[in-house]
Structure formats: structure tokens, C-alpha cells
Amino acid sequence: MSDFDGFTIQLLIDDDGDWIAHFVELPNISAGGDTPEQAISELRIAWRLVKESYTQHNQAIPVALKIAA
């Protein structure tokens, strides 16, 4: 999922049957939906808005760290 700049996505289902998608490395960025696909779609929108906010405030956008094996 290149839309997420290399960050790991985790999908969870809550007790009410709603799906939650979040970045493992940035757990404060999350979104929900009725289906896994909807949660991922909403996370894509949230990530775009977070990056826009960082840019507007002249802050560096977080990057996913890759650890060599």
C-alpha cells in the first residue's frame, strides 16, 4: 500500500463489529468504518490530512524507518 508511505497498517474489529485501521508506528493516526475496506479508505484520507497539516505548519512529515536485516 504505497498510499501509506511504508507505514505498517493494522486492522482491528471492535466489540460492536466496526473496523479500525491504524498505523502501527503512529498509533494516534487511525480511522474506522463498517468494513475493512472502508476503514482503510478513511485512514488514507486521515493520512493525507495529517501530511497536509504537517506541511502547513512547516513540520517534517514522519517517515517509516526501515531496518536492514
mmCIF file as gemmi writes it, N, C-alpha and C atoms, coordinates in Angstrom:
data_model
loop_
_atom_site.group_PDB
_atom_site.id
_atom_site.type_symbol
_atom_site.label_atom_id
_atom_site.label_alt_id
_atom_site.label_comp_id
_atom_site.label_asym_id
_atom_site.label_entity_id
_atom_site.label_seq_id
_atom_site.pdbx_PDB_ins_code
_atom_site.Cartn_x
_atom_site.Cartn_y
_atom_site.Cartn_z
_atom_site.occupancy
_atom_site.B_iso_or_equiv
_atom_site.pdbx_formal_charge
_atom_site.auth_seq_id
_atom_site.auth_asym_id
_atom_site.pdbx_PDB_model_num
ATOM 1 N N . MET Axp A 1 ? 0.835 -1.185 0 1 0 ? 1 A 1
ATOM 2 C CA . MET Axp A 1 ? 0 0 0 1 0 ? 1 A 1
ATOM 3 C C . MET Axp A 1 ? 0.874 1.241 0 1 0 ? 1 A 1
ATOM 4 N N . SER Axp A 2 ? 1.274 1.669 -1.144 1 0 ? 2 A 1
ATOM 5 C CA . SER Axp A 2 ? 2.149 2.829 -1.238 1 0 ? 2 A 1
ATOM 6 C C . SER Axp A 2 ? 1.469 4.105 -0.772 1 0 ? 2 A 1
ATOM 7 N N . ASP Axp A 3 ? 0.137 4.097 -0.662 1 0 ? 3 A 1
ATOM 8 C CA . ASP Axp A 3 ? -0.576 5.279 -0.177 1 0 ? 3 A 1
ATOM 9 C C . ASP Axp A 3 ? -0.162 5.643 1.24 1 0 ? 3 A 1
ATOM 10 N N . PHE Axp A 4 ? 0.459 4.718 1.943 1 0 ? 4 A 1
ATOM 11 C CA . PHE Axp A 4 ? 0.779 4.93 3.345 1 0 ? 4 A 1
ATOM 12 C C . PHE Axp A 4 ? 2.274 5.095 3.593 1 0 ? 4 A 1
ATOM 13 N N . ASP Axp A 5 ? 3.026 5.372 2.553 1 0 ? 5 A 1
ATOM 14 C CA . ASP Axp A 5 ? 4.439 5.749 2.665 1 0 ? 5 A 1
ATOM 15 C C . ASP Axp A 5 ? 5.278 4.76 3.463 1 0 ? 5 A 1
ATOM 16 N N . GLY Axp A 6 ? 4.971 3.49 3.362 1 0 ? 6 A 1
ATOM 17 C CA . GLY Axp A 6 ? 5.782 2.469 4.009 1 0 ? 6 A 1
ATOM 18 C C . GLY Axp A 6 ? 5.405 2.143 5.442 1 0 ? 6 A 1
ATOM 19 N N . PHE Axp A 7 ? 4.42 2.834 5.999 1 0 ? 7 A 1
ATOM 20 C CA . PHE Axp A 7 ? 3.99 2.527 7.361 1 0 ? 7 A 1
ATOM 21 C C . PHE Axp A 7 ? 3.172 1.24 7.374 1 0 ? 7 A 1
ATOM 22 N N . THR Axp A 8 ? 3.232 0.518 8.486 1 0 ? 8 A 1
ATOM 23 C CA . THR Axp A 8 ? 2.502 -0.729 8.663 1 0 ? 8 A 1
ATOM 24 C C . THR Axp A 8 ? 1.084 -0.42 9.125 1 0 ? 8 A 1
ATOM 25 N N . ILE Axp A 9 ? 0.106 -1.035 8.47 1 0 ? 9 A 1
ATOM 26 C CA . ILE Axp A 9 ? -1.299 -0.845 8.816 1 0 ? 9 A 1
ATOM 27 C C . ILE Axp A 9 ? -1.774 -2.048 9.624 1 0 ? 9 A 1
ATOM 28 N N . GLN Axp A 10 ? -2.513 -1.765 10.698 1 0 ? 10 A 1
ATOM 29 C CA . GLN Axp A 10 ? -3.14 -2.84 11.464 1 0 ? 10 A 1
ATOM 30 C C . GLN Axp A 10 ? -4.651 -2.638 11.412 1 0 ? 10 A 1
ATOM 31 N N . LEU Axp A 11 ? -5.368 -3.711 11.176 1 0 ? 11 A 1
ATOM 32 C CA . LEU Axp A 11 ? -6.83 -3.695 11.169 1 0 ? 11 A 1
ATOM 33 C C . LEU Axp A 11 ? -7.345 -4.457 12.376 1 0 ? 11 A 1
ATOM 34 N N . LEU Axp A 12 ? -8.299 -3.859 13.069 1 0 ? 12 A 1
ATOM 35 C CA . LEU Axp A 12 ? -8.918 -4.482 14.236 1 0 ? 12 A 1
ATOM 36 C C . LEU Axp A 12 ? -10.426 -4.367 14.103 1 0 ? 12 A 1
ATOM 37 N N . ILE Axp A 13 ? -11.135 -5.277 14.717 1 0 ? 13 A 1
ATOM 38 C CA . ILE Axp A 13 ? -12.587 -5.167 14.772 1 0 ? 13 A 1
ATOM 39 C C . ILE Axp A 13 ? -12.97 -4.994 16.234 1 0 ? 13 A 1
ATOM 40 N N . ASP Axp A 14 ? -13.835 -4.011 16.516 1 0 ? 14 A 1
ATOM 41 C CA . ASP Axp A 14 ? -14.201 -3.761 17.908 1 0 ? 14 A 1
ATOM 42 C C . ASP Axp A 14 ? -15.415 -4.606 18.304 1 0 ? 14 A 1
ATOM 43 N N . ASP Axp A 15 ? -15.835 -4.454 19.556 1 0 ? 15 A 1
ATOM 44 C CA . ASP Axp A 15 ? -16.934 -5.266 20.084 1 0 ? 15 A 1
ATOM 45 C C . ASP Axp A 15 ? -18.26 -5.022 19.371 1 0 ? 15 A 1
ATOM 46 N N . ASP Axp A 16 ? -18.395 -3.85 18.73 1 0 ? 16 A 1
ATOM 47 C CA . ASP Axp A 16 ? -19.628 -3.519 18.011 1 0 ? 16 A 1
ATOM 48 C C . ASP Axp A 16 ? -19.597 -3.956 16.551 1 0 ? 16 A 1
ATOM 49 N N . GLY Axp A 17 ? -18.487 -4.562 16.122 1 0 ? 17 A 1
ATOM 50 C CA . GLY Axp A 17 ? -18.367 -5.007 14.744 1 0 ? 17 A 1
ATOM 51 C C . GLY Axp A 17 ? -17.831 -3.957 13.792 1 0 ? 17 A 1
ATOM 52 N N . ASP Axp A 18 ? -17.388 -2.821 14.333 1 0 ? 18 A 1
ATOM 53 C CA . ASP Axp A 18 ? -16.791 -1.777 13.497 1 0 ? 18 A 1
ATOM 54 C C . ASP Axp A 18 ? -15.309 -2.065 13.304 1 0 ? 18 A 1
ATOM 55 N N . TRP Axp A 19 ? -14.79 -1.69 12.14 1 0 ? 19 A 1
ATOM 56 C CA . TRP Axp A 19 ? -13.385 -1.907 11.815 1 0 ? 19 A 1
ATOM 57 C C . TRP Axp A 19 ? -12.582 -0.654 12.089 1 0 ? 19 A 1
ATOM 58 N N . ILE Axp A 20 ? -11.39 -0.844 12.62 1 0 ? 20 A 1
ATOM 59 C CA . ILE Axp A 20 ? -10.469 0.253 12.909 1 0 ? 20 A 1
ATOM 60 C C . ILE Axp A 20 ? -9.157 -0.051 12.201 1 0 ? 20 A 1
ATOM 61 N N . ALA Axp A 21 ? -8.65 0.945 11.485 1 0 ? 21 A 1
ATOM 62 C CA . ALA Axp A 21 ? -7.346 0.834 10.833 1 0 ? 21 A 1
ATOM 63 C C . ALA Axp A 21 ? -6.443 1.891 11.446 1 0 ? 21 A 1
ATOM 64 N N . HIS Axp A 22 ? -5.202 1.506 11.756 1 0 ? 22 A 1
ATOM 65 C CA . HIS Axp A 22 ? -4.253 2.49 12.277 1 0 ? 22 A 1
ATOM 66 C C . HIS Axp A 22 ? -2.845 2.101 11.865 1 0 ? 22 A 1
ATOM 67 N N . PHE Axp A 23 ? -1.955 3.084 11.968 1 0 ? 23 A 1
ATOM 68 C CA . PHE Axp A 23 ? -0.545 2.835 11.705 1 0 ? 23 A 1
ATOM 69 C C . PHE Axp A 23 ? 0.073 2.235 12.961 1 0 ? 23 A 1
ATOM 70 N N . VAL Axp A 24 ? 0.798 1.148 12.823 1 0 ? 24 A 1
ATOM 71 C CA . VAL Axp A 24 ? 1.476 0.547 13.968 1 0 ? 24 A 1
ATOM 72 C C . VAL Axp A 24 ? 2.486 1.539 14.54 1 0 ? 24 A 1
ATOM 73 N N . GLU Axp A 25 ? 3.226 2.205 13.654 1 0 ? 25 A 1
ATOM 74 C CA . GLU Axp A 25 ? 4.283 3.122 14.09 1 0 ? 25 A 1
ATOM 75 C C . GLU Axp A 25 ? 3.743 4.472 14.568 1 0 ? 25 A 1
ATOM 76 N N . LEU Axp A 26 ? 2.533 4.83 14.171 1 0 ? 26 A 1
ATOM 77 C CA . LEU Axp A 26 ? 1.905 6.103 14.556 1 0 ? 26 A 1
ATOM 78 C C . LEU Axp A 26 ? 0.482 5.809 15.038 1 0 ? 26 A 1
ATOM 79 N N . PRO Axp A 27 ? 0.33 5.208 16.224 1 0 ? 27 A 1
ATOM 80 C CA . PRO Axp A 27 ? -0.987 4.731 16.651 1 0 ? 27 A 1
ATOM 81 C C . PRO Axp A 27 ? -2.034 5.826 16.853 1 0 ? 27 A 1
ATOM 82 N N . ASN Axp A 28 ? -1.614 7.089 16.943 1 0 ? 28 A 1
ATOM 83 C CA . ASN Axp A 28 ? -2.584 8.168 17.105 1 0 ? 28 A 1
ATOM 84 C C . ASN Axp A 28 ? -3.304 8.496 15.803 1 0 ? 28 A 1
ATOM 85 N N . ILE Axp A 29 ? -2.835 7.942 14.687 1 0 ? 29 A 1
ATOM 86 C CA . ILE Axp A 29 ? -3.493 8.159 13.396 1 0 ? 29 A 1
ATOM 87 C C . ILE Axp A 29 ? -4.3 6.909 13.089 1 0 ? 29 A 1
ATOM 88 N N . SER Axp A 30 ? -5.628 7.058 13.154 1 0 ? 30 A 1
ATOM 89 C CA . SER Axp A 30 ? -6.498 5.905 12.948 1 0 ? 30 A 1
ATOM 90 C C . SER Axp A 30 ? -7.794 6.357 12.289 1 0 ? 30 A 1
ATOM 91 N N . ALA Axp A 31 ? -8.548 5.389 11.816 1 0 ? 31 A 1
ATOM 92 C CA . ALA Axp A 31 ? -9.844 5.66 11.204 1 0 ? 31 A 1
ATOM 93 C C . ALA Axp A 31 ? -10.69 4.403 11.31 1 0 ? 31 A 1
ATOM 94 N N . GLY Axp A 32 ? -11.988 4.583 11.189 1 0 ? 32 A 1
ATOM 95 C CA . GLY Axp A 32 ? -12.88 3.446 11.313 1 0 ? 32 A 1
ATOM 96 C C . GLY Axp A 32 ? -13.871 3.36 10.178 1 0 ? 32 A 1
ATOM 97 N N . GLY Axp A 33 ? -14.532 2.214 10.099 1 0 ? 33 A 1
ATOM 98 C CA . GLY Axp A 33 ? -15.549 2.004 9.079 1 0 ? 33 A 1
ATOM 99 C C . GLY Axp A 33 ? -16.322 0.727 9.334 1 0 ? 33 A 1
ATOM 100 N N . ASP Axp A 34 ? -17.347 0.536 8.522 1 0 ? 34 A 1
ATOM 101 C CA . ASP Axp A 34 ? -18.183 -0.658 8.651 1 0 ? 34 A 1
ATOM 102 C C . ASP Axp A 34 ? -17.514 -1.906 8.089 1 0 ? 34 A 1
ATOM 103 N N . THR Axp A 35 ? -16.532 -1.712 7.21 1 0 ? 35 A 1
ATOM 104 C CA . THR Axp A 35 ? -15.807 -2.824 6.59 1 0 ? 35 A 1
ATOM 105 C C . THR Axp A 35 ? -14.311 -2.53 6.666 1 0 ? 35 A 1
ATOM 106 N N . PRO Axp A 36 ? -13.47 -3.544 6.498 1 0 ? 36 A 1
ATOM 107 C CA . PRO Axp A 36 ? -12.028 -3.281 6.465 1 0 ? 36 A 1
ATOM 108 C C . PRO Axp A 36 ? -11.66 -2.296 5.353 1 0 ? 36 A 1
ATOM 109 N N . GLU Axp A 37 ? -12.3 -2.444 4.202 1 0 ? 37 A 1
ATOM 110 C CA . GLU Axp A 37 ? -12.003 -1.56 3.072 1 0 ? 37 A 1
ATOM 111 C C . GLU Axp A 37 ? -12.359 -0.113 3.388 1 0 ? 37 A 1
ATOM 112 N N . GLN Axp A 38 ? -13.482 0.091 4.054 1 0 ? 38 A 1
ATOM 113 C CA . GLN Axp A 38 ? -13.89 1.45 4.409 1 0 ? 38 A 1
ATOM 114 C C . GLN Axp A 38 ? -12.938 2.041 5.444 1 0 ? 38 A 1
ATOM 115 N N . ALA Axp A 39 ? -12.52 1.255 6.413 1 0 ? 39 A 1
ATOM 116 C CA . ALA Axp A 39 ? -11.577 1.744 7.42 1 0 ? 39 A 1
ATOM 117 C C . ALA Axp A 39 ? -10.259 2.147 6.766 1 0 ? 39 A 1
ATOM 118 N N . ILE Axp A 40 ? -9.784 1.349 5.815 1 0 ? 40 A 1
ATOM 119 C CA . ILE Axp A 40 ? -8.54 1.673 5.112 1 0 ? 40 A 1
ATOM 120 C C . ILE Axp A 40 ? -8.721 2.93 4.271 1 0 ? 40 A 1
ATOM 121 N N . SER Axp A 41 ? -9.853 3.055 3.614 1 0 ? 41 A 1
ATOM 122 C CA . SER Axp A 41 ? -10.135 4.247 2.813 1 0 ? 41 A 1
ATOM 123 C C . SER Axp A 41 ? -10.149 5.497 3.694 1 0 ? 41 A 1
ATOM 124 N N . GLU Axp A 42 ? -10.768 5.397 4.853 1 0 ? 42 A 1
ATOM 125 C CA . GLU Axp A 42 ? -10.812 6.527 5.787 1 0 ? 42 A 1
ATOM 126 C C . GLU Axp A 42 ? -9.422 6.834 6.337 1 0 ? 42 A 1
ATOM 127 N N . LEU Axp A 43 ? -8.616 5.802 6.563 1 0 ? 43 A 1
ATOM 128 C CA . LEU Axp A 43 ? -7.245 6.023 7.032 1 0 ? 43 A 1
ATOM 129 C C . LEU Axp A 43 ? -6.434 6.739 5.96 1 0 ? 43 A 1
ATOM 130 N N . ARG Axp A 44 ? -6.668 6.397 4.709 1 0 ? 44 A 1
ATOM 131 C CA . ARG Axp A 44 ? -5.984 7.064 3.595 1 0 ? 44 A 1
ATOM 132 C C . ARG Axp A 44 ? -6.293 8.574 3.626 1 0 ? 44 A 1
ATOM 133 N N . ILE Axp A 45 ? -7.554 8.928 3.859 1 0 ? 45 A 1
ATOM 134 C CA . ILE Axp A 45 ? -7.952 10.336 3.944 1 0 ? 45 A 1
ATOM 135 C C . ILE Axp A 45 ? -7.3 10.987 5.156 1 0 ? 45 A 1
ATOM 136 N N . ALA Axp A 46 ? -7.335 10.31 6.3 1 0 ? 46 A 1
ATOM 137 C CA . ALA Axp A 46 ? -6.729 10.86 7.518 1 0 ? 46 A 1
ATOM 138 C C . ALA Axp A 46 ? -5.242 11.112 7.328 1 0 ? 46 A 1
ATOM 139 N N . TRP Axp A 47 ? -4.537 10.181 6.69 1 0 ? 47 A 1
ATOM 140 C CA . TRP Axp A 47 ? -3.097 10.321 6.47 1 0 ? 47 A 1
ATOM 141 C C . TRP Axp A 47 ? -2.807 11.514 5.558 1 0 ? 47 A 1
ATOM 142 N N . ARG Axp A 48 ? -3.622 11.681 4.525 1 0 ? 48 A 1
ATOM 143 C CA . ARG Axp A 48 ? -3.443 12.834 3.633 1 0 ? 48 A 1
ATOM 144 C C . ARG Axp A 48 ? -3.624 14.136 4.411 1 0 ? 48 A 1
ATOM 145 N N . LEU Axp A 49 ? -4.63 14.202 5.268 1 0 ? 49 A 1
ATOM 146 C CA . LEU Axp A 49 ? -4.88 15.408 6.056 1 0 ? 49 A 1
ATOM 147 C C . LEU Axp A 49 ? -3.772 15.656 7.077 1 0 ? 49 A 1
ATOM 148 N N . VAL Axp A 50 ? -3.261 14.602 7.686 1 0 ? 50 A 1
ATOM 149 C CA . VAL Axp A 50 ? -2.148 14.749 8.629 1 0 ? 50 A 1
ATOM 150 C C . VAL Axp A 50 ? -0.931 15.313 7.912 1 0 ? 50 A 1
ATOM 151 N N . LYS Axp A 51 ? -0.627 14.781 6.735 1 0 ? 51 A 1
ATOM 152 C CA . LYS Axp A 51 ? 0.53 15.281 5.98 1 0 ? 51 A 1
ATOM 153 C C . LYS Axp A 51 ? 0.329 16.741 5.572 1 0 ? 51 A 1
ATOM 154 N N . GLU Axp A 52 ? -0.89 17.1 5.181 1 0 ? 52 A 1
ATOM 155 C CA . GLU Axp A 52 ? -1.177 18.496 4.841 1 0 ? 52 A 1
ATOM 156 C C . GLU Axp A 52 ? -0.958 19.4 6.049 1 0 ? 52 A 1
ATOM 157 N N . SER Axp A 53 ? -1.382 18.955 7.223 1 0 ? 53 A 1
ATOM 158 C CA . SER Axp A 53 ? -1.205 19.744 8.44 1 0 ? 53 A 1
ATOM 159 C C . SER Axp A 53 ? 0.27 19.943 8.768 1 0 ? 53 A 1
ATOM 160 N N . TYR Axp A 54 ? 1.054 18.873 8.674 1 0 ? 54 A 1
ATOM 161 C CA . TYR Axp A 54 ? 2.494 18.993 8.909 1 0 ? 54 A 1
ATOM 162 C C . TYR Axp A 54 ? 3.098 20.013 7.95 1 0 ? 54 A 1
ATOM 163 N N . THR Axp A 55 ? 2.722 19.932 6.689 1 0 ? 55 A 1
ATOM 164 C CA . THR Axp A 55 ? 3.256 20.847 5.681 1 0 ? 55 A 1
ATOM 165 C C . THR Axp A 55 ? 2.853 22.286 5.984 1 0 ? 55 A 1
ATOM 166 N N . GLN Axp A 56 ? 1.595 22.503 6.329 1 0 ? 56 A 1
ATOM 167 C CA . GLN Axp A 56 ? 1.11 23.852 6.629 1 0 ? 56 A 1
ATOM 168 C C . GLN Axp A 56 ? 1.818 24.459 7.833 1 0 ? 56 A 1
ATOM 169 N N . HIS Axp A 57 ? 2.254 23.619 8.757 1 0 ? 57 A 1
ATOM 170 C CA . HIS Axp A 57 ? 2.926 24.097 9.968 1 0 ? 57 A 1
ATOM 171 C C . HIS Axp A 57 ? 4.447 24.003 9.857 1 0 ? 57 A 1
ATOM 172 N N . ASN Axp A 58 ? 4.93 23.805 8.629 1 0 ? 58 A 1
ATOM 173 C CA . ASN Axp A 58 ? 6.376 23.725 8.366 1 0 ? 58 A 1
ATOM 174 C C . ASN Axp A 58 ? 7.074 22.69 9.243 1 0 ? 58 A 1
ATOM 175 N N . GLN Axp A 59 ? 6.418 21.555 9.433 1 0 ? 59 A 1
ATOM 176 C CA . GLN Axp A 59 ? 6.987 20.458 10.208 1 0 ? 59 A 1
ATOM 177 C C . GLN Axp A 59 ? 7.318 19.301 9.27 1 0 ? 59 A 1
ATOM 178 N N . ALA Axp A 60 ? 8.319 18.549 9.646 1 0 ? 60 A 1
ATOM 179 C CA . ALA Axp A 60 ? 8.7 17.383 8.842 1 0 ? 60 A 1
ATOM 180 C C . ALA Axp A 60 ? 7.623 16.306 8.95 1 0 ? 60 A 1
ATOM 181 N N . ILE Axp A 61 ? 7.263 15.735 7.818 1 0 ? 61 A 1
ATOM 182 C CA . ILE Axp A 61 ? 6.3 14.635 7.79 1 0 ? 61 A 1
ATOM 183 C C . ILE Axp A 61 ? 7.012 13.376 8.283 1 0 ? 61 A 1
ATOM 184 N N . PRO Axp A 62 ? 6.413 12.637 9.223 1 0 ? 62 A 1
ATOM 185 C CA . PRO Axp A 62 ? 7.051 11.407 9.705 1 0 ? 62 A 1
ATOM 186 C C . PRO Axp A 62 ? 7.328 10.44 8.555 1 0 ? 62 A 1
ATOM 187 N N . VAL Axp A 63 ? 8.421 9.728 8.673 1 0 ? 63 A 1
ATOM 188 C CA . VAL Axp A 63 ? 8.769 8.716 7.672 1 0 ? 63 A 1
ATOM 189 C C . VAL Axp A 63 ? 8.917 7.367 8.364 1 0 ? 63 A 1
ATOM 190 N N . ALA Axp A 64 ? 8.568 6.33 7.638 1 0 ? 64 A 1
ATOM 191 C CA . ALA Axp A 64 ? 8.71 4.971 8.159 1 0 ? 64 A 1
ATOM 192 C C . ALA Axp A 64 ? 10.182 4.587 8.127 1 0 ? 64 A 1
ATOM 193 N N . LEU Axp A 65 ? 10.66 4.045 9.223 1 0 ? 65 A 1
ATOM 194 C CA . LEU Axp A 65 ? 12.049 3.599 9.288 1 0 ? 65 A 1
ATOM 195 C C . LEU Axp A 65 ? 12.138 2.166 8.802 1 0 ? 65 A 1
ATOM 196 N N . LYS Axp A 66 ? 13.124 1.902 7.995 1 0 ? 66 A 1
ATOM 197 C CA . LYS Axp A 66 ? 13.365 0.546 7.51 1 0 ? 66 A 1
ATOM 198 C C . LYS Axp A 66 ? 14.635 0.02 8.168 1 0 ? 66 A 1
ATOM 199 N N . ILE Axp A 67 ? 14.533 -1.131 8.774 1 0 ? 67 A 1
ATOM 200 C CA . ILE Axp A 67 ? 15.677 -1.743 9.438 1 0 ? 67 A 1
ATOM 201 C C . ILE Axp A 67 ? 16.214 -2.84 8.532 1 0 ? 67 A 1
ATOM 202 N N . ALA Axp A 68 ? 17.482 -2.754 8.216 1 0 ? 68 A 1
ATOM 203 C CA . ALA Axp A 68 ? 18.108 -3.758 7.344 1 0 ? 68 A 1
ATOM 204 C C . ALA Axp A 68 ? 18.24 -5.075 8.092 1 0 ? 68 A 1
ATOM 205 N N . ALA Axp A 69 ? 17.996 -6.151 7.385 1 0 ? 69 A 1
ATOM 206 C CA . ALA Axp A 69 ? 18.084 -7.479 8.004 1 0 ? 69 A 1
ATOM 207 C C . ALA Axp A 69 ? 19.51 -7.957 8.045 1 0 ? 69 A 1
